[in-house]
C-alpha cells in the first residue's frame, strides 16, 4: 500500500462524510476555476456519455485516483448525497477536470425520399432486436434505416409508400418483423419487414377512426395495438398471431379533445393517453384486452399533453406539454393514482416528445425551441435537473427516441433531418 493510499484511507476512516466533502471542496477551490463554484448552472456537455459518467462514475475514474475523482464519487454515490445540487456540481467538476467533449452528434441524415425534395420528419422509433430505425414524414411515407455497428451512421433501406397524408407516428412490434404507421389519412398500416429490413410490404390497413391518427403503440407482448386520434378517442386493436391482421376490440372515450399520444405500461395492464384537453389519462385493461376503464385523470398541465411515456422499471410516467414543461408522475402500487412529483423546466416552447432512457434515470425531451434536453432525476422522481441541451436542429424537434441499449438518441425535426447522438 502506498503512502498516498494510506493517507486517503485514514482520511476516509476518521472524518464524517459532510466534513470530508467540505475539505475536498476547499481543496478543489484552489485548483479549479472560480466560475465552477460561482453558479450551479452549466453548459451543454456530452449528450449520452456524460450521463453514463453520472450513473457509473467508476468507469470515468478508473485511472484517476486523485481528489477530484474521490469528490465526484462522493457527490454521486454516498448515502444522503442525492440532493440535485450535488449532482449538478459533480457534472461541473467532471466537465472541467476531465475535458468531456461538448457535442456527440455523430451523424445527420438529410432528406427522406430519393428525390431533390426534403420534408418535415415527425416521428422516430428503434427496433428492439435488429439494428433498424424507422421514421415517419409529412411526405406521406415512412423510411427504414439500417444502423452501422457502432451507431455512427445509418443507411436508408426502404421507403414505405401507401398513406395518402402525413405519416405521424411509427412503432416496431416487440417480437415480430412488423412495423405500424399512423397517418392524417385516418388509417394505420401494418408492414411486414424482410429479415434484413431491406423491404416492407403492407399487410393490413386499420380503418375505424373518423379523424387523423396521431399516435400508435404496441403492448409489450405484441398482442394489442393502441391508436390515438383527433376524433377524441383511443382504440385497442387485437393482432392476429402472425401480425397480418388486426380488429378493433375497444374504443376508449373520455377525453374532450384530440388524443395525441398513447403508450402501454411495460408490465401492467395499463395504457396512458395524452390529449389536447390538457390532461393525461390512465386506463386499466381487462385481462383479454377487450375493454378498458379510465382509472385516473392527470391534471396539472396548462396546455396540450403532446407526449406520454412510462419508465421501463420505476413506477413513473412522464408527460410533455405545450406549457413548455415536462412532468414526472408517480404511480400508486395499484396504478390507480398518479401524483405529480416533479416539473421539468428549461424549454422555451412546447415539449412535443418525452422518452425514458432504457436503463438509467434519464429523460429526453424534444421541443419547439429547436432543442432536445436530457434530464437526470432521483430514484423516486421527486427531483430532476437538466444535464444537457442538444443543439443542432434549426427547427422544431418533433420526436426523440433511445435505442434499446441506450447508447444512441435519435431526434427528428421540422428542419428535414434526423440526428443521431451518442
CORMONOR-V856773 format. One record per pair of residues at least 6 apart in sequence whose ideal C-beta (glycine too) atoms are under 6 Angstrom apart, sorted by the first residue. I is the first residue (numbers start at 1). J is the second residue. If there is no record, write none. Layout:
I_J, I_J
This chain:
17_78, 21_74, 24_67, 24_71, 27_67, 32_96, 36_92, 36_96, 40_85, 40_88, 42_91, 42_92, 44_388, 44_389, 45_95, 45_100, 45_388, 46_100, 46_101, 46_104, 47_104, 47_388, 47_390, 47_421, 48_104, 48_409, 48_421, 48_422, 50_100, 51_360, 51_362, 53_60, 53_94, 54_376, 55_360, 57_72, 57_73, 57_76, 61_69, 68_97, 72_90, 72_93, 72_94, 75_81, 75_86, 75_90, 76_90, 82_378, 84_383, 84_385, 88_385, 91_387, 104_421, 104_422, 105_392, 105_419, 105_421, 106_152, 106_420, 106_422, 107_153, 107_420, 108_417, 108_419, 109_154, 109_418, 110_417, 111_118, 112_119, 112_137, 112_139, 112_143, 113_139, 118_416, 119_137, 119_138, 119_139, 119_416, 120_138, 120_414, 121_135, 121_137, 121_412, 121_418, 122_136, 122_168, 122_398, 123_136, 123_169, 123_170, 123_399, 124_135, 124_399, 124_401, 124_410, 124_412, 125_134, 125_170, 125_171, 125_172, 125_401, 126_133, 126_401, 126_403, 127_172, 128_174, 128_404, 131_146, 131_147, 132_197, 133_145, 134_142, 134_144, 134_170, 134_179, 135_143, 135_412, 135_418, 136_142, 136_167, 136_170, 137_167, 138_166, 140_163, 141_159, 141_160, 141_161, 142_160, 142_167, 142_170, 142_181, 143_156, 143_159, 144_157, 144_158, 144_197, 145_154, 145_156, 146_155, 146_157, 146_197, 147_154, 151_408, 157_197, 157_198, 158_199, 158_200, 160_191, 160_200, 162_202, 163_183, 163_185, 164_185, 165_183, 165_184, 165_185, 166_184, 167_181, 167_183, 168_182, 168_214, 169_182, 169_215, 169_216, 170_181, 171_180, 171_216, 171_217, 171_218, 172_179, 173_218, 173_222, 174_218, 174_220, 174_222, 175_222, 176_243, 177_193, 178_243, 179_191, 180_188, 180_190, 180_216, 181_189, 182_188, 182_213, 182_216, 184_212, 186_209, 187_205, 187_207, 188_206, 188_213, 188_216, 188_227, 189_202, 189_205, 190_203, 190_204, 191_200, 191_202, 192_201, 192_203, 193_200, 203_244, 204_245, 204_246, 206_246, 208_235, 208_248, 209_229, 209_231, 210_231, 211_229, 211_230, 211_231, 212_230, 213_227, 213_229, 214_228, 214_260, 215_228, 215_261, 215_262, 216_227, 217_226, 217_262, 217_263, 217_264, 218_225, 219_264, 220_266, 224_236, 224_289, 225_237, 225_246, 226_234, 226_236, 226_262, 226_271, 227_235, 228_234, 228_259, 228_262, 228_273, 229_259, 230_258, 232_255, 233_251, 233_252, 233_253, 234_252, 234_259, 234_262, 234_273, 235_248, 235_251, 236_249, 236_250, 237_246, 237_248, 238_247, 238_249, 239_246, 249_290, 250_290, 250_291, 250_292, 252_283, 252_292, 254_281, 254_294, 255_275, 255_277, 256_277, 257_275, 257_276, 257_277, 258_276, 259_273, 259_275, 260_274, 260_306, 261_274, 261_307, 261_308, 262_273, 263_272, 263_308, 263_309, 263_310, 264_271, 265_310, 266_310, 266_312, 268_335, 269_285, 270_335, 271_283, 272_280, 272_282, 272_308, 272_317, 273_281, 274_280, 274_305, 274_308, 275_305, 276_304, 278_301, 279_297, 279_298, 279_299, 280_298, 280_305, 280_308, 280_319, 281_294, 281_297, 282_295, 282_296, 283_292, 283_294, 284_293, 284_295, 285_292, 295_336, 296_337, 296_338, 298_329, 298_338, 300_340, 301_321, 301_323, 302_323, 303_321, 303_322, 303_323, 304_322, 305_319, 305_321, 306_320, 306_352, 307_320, 307_353, 307_354, 308_319, 309_318, 309_354, 309_355, 309_356, 310_317, 311_356, 312_358, 315_331, 316_328, 316_381, 317_329, 317_338, 318_326, 318_328, 318_354, 318_363, 319_327, 320_326, 320_351, 320_354, 320_365, 321_351, 322_350, 324_347, 325_343, 325_345, 326_344, 326_351, 326_354, 326_365, 327_340, 327_343, 328_341, 328_342, 328_381, 329_338, 329_340, 330_339, 330_341, 330_381, 331_338, 341_381, 341_382, 342_381, 342_382, 342_384, 344_375, 344_384, 346_373, 346_386, 347_367, 347_369, 348_369, 349_367, 349_368, 349_369, 350_368, 351_365, 351_367, 352_366, 352_398, 353_366, 353_399, 353_400, 354_365, 355_364, 355_400, 355_401, 355_402, 356_363, 357_402, 357_406, 358_402, 358_406, 359_406, 361_377, 362_374, 362_376, 363_375, 364_374, 364_400, 364_409, 365_373, 366_372, 366_397, 366_399, 366_400, 367_397, 368_396, 370_393, 370_395, 371_389, 371_391, 372_390, 372_397, 372_400, 372_411, 373_386, 373_389, 374_387, 374_388, 375_384, 375_386, 376_385, 376_387, 377_384, 390_421, 392_419, 393_413, 393_415, 394_415, 395_413, 395_414, 395_415, 396_414, 397_411, 397_413, 398_412, 399_412, 400_411, 401_410, 402_409, 408_420, 408_422, 409_421, 410_420, 411_419, 412_418
